Amino acid sequence: MKKTLLLTFSILILLITISCDTKYSTAELKSNFTNEEINDLKEITTFFVKNVCAEYDSDLKKCFRKINHDSLTASGTGIWARIDFEEQKKMYNRISPSTFDKIWMYCESTYYPSGTKSKDICAVAFGKYQNYLAELGKSNPRIAKYADRIQASGAFNGFDIQYYEILKPNSVFDLNDPNIQLILAIHYLSLNDEMTRNAHLIEQNEQTFE
């Protein structure tokens, strides 16, 4: 009897695990990324959620509702400010460089008034991640608009997704949807990189371009 119960329990755990993996590996992900890249994207999402929502048991929906977004906005930041940038750079190293290159690239920026040049994170305007957003946009016009903005600017902009859009009733940003979780993870990680990587240059005008 005990062996039967143990076997049944093990099968249930296996089915739940397979179900979770299947849920994450959505059709849009599978049609645009390899299995290795999908695992990397899962790593990106997991890192983001754990860093931003640690005190909420990594529950993104609960986390977004509980965090004082108005206070963060008033201080000139956003939810991304809760991410440790040094840990974020370590996360970059845990994913395949080819996956990174499907989403991000480094571009040269000039900081004034010193004229200092440095590298900044930018969006890959034409690539697998952009194709993925465009495919999602076929069923979600808001994501289509977001994809168009990235393609036009070559950057992730803080104004492209507003927290009140996410929190409003019947939002198109369903925080239980793994696609939305990934999009928000990449969006906010990008903003954290943009705001943090060269913050010291703005204050000290030190040249660090490599």
LINZIBEL-V373326 format. One record per pair of residues at least 24 apart in sequence whose C-alpha atoms are under 7 Angstrom apart, sorted by the first residue. I is the first residue (numbers start at 1). J is the second residue. Records with the same first field share a line. If there is no record, write none. Layout:
I = J, J
This chain:
24 = 178
28 = 132, 135, 136
29 = 132
32 = 128, 132
37 = 99
40 = 95, 99
44 = 185
45 = 181, 182, 185
48 = 185
51 = 82, 83
52 = 82, 83
60 = 175
61 = 175
65 = 167
80 = 188, 189, 191, 192
81 = 192
102 = 127, 128, 129
103 = 129
114 = 205
116 = 205, 207
117 = 207, 209
118 = 207, 208, 209
119 = 209
120 = 194
121 = 193, 194
122 = 154, 155
123 = 150, 154, 155, 156
124 = 154
125 = 150, 151, 154
156 = 187, 190, 191
158 = 191
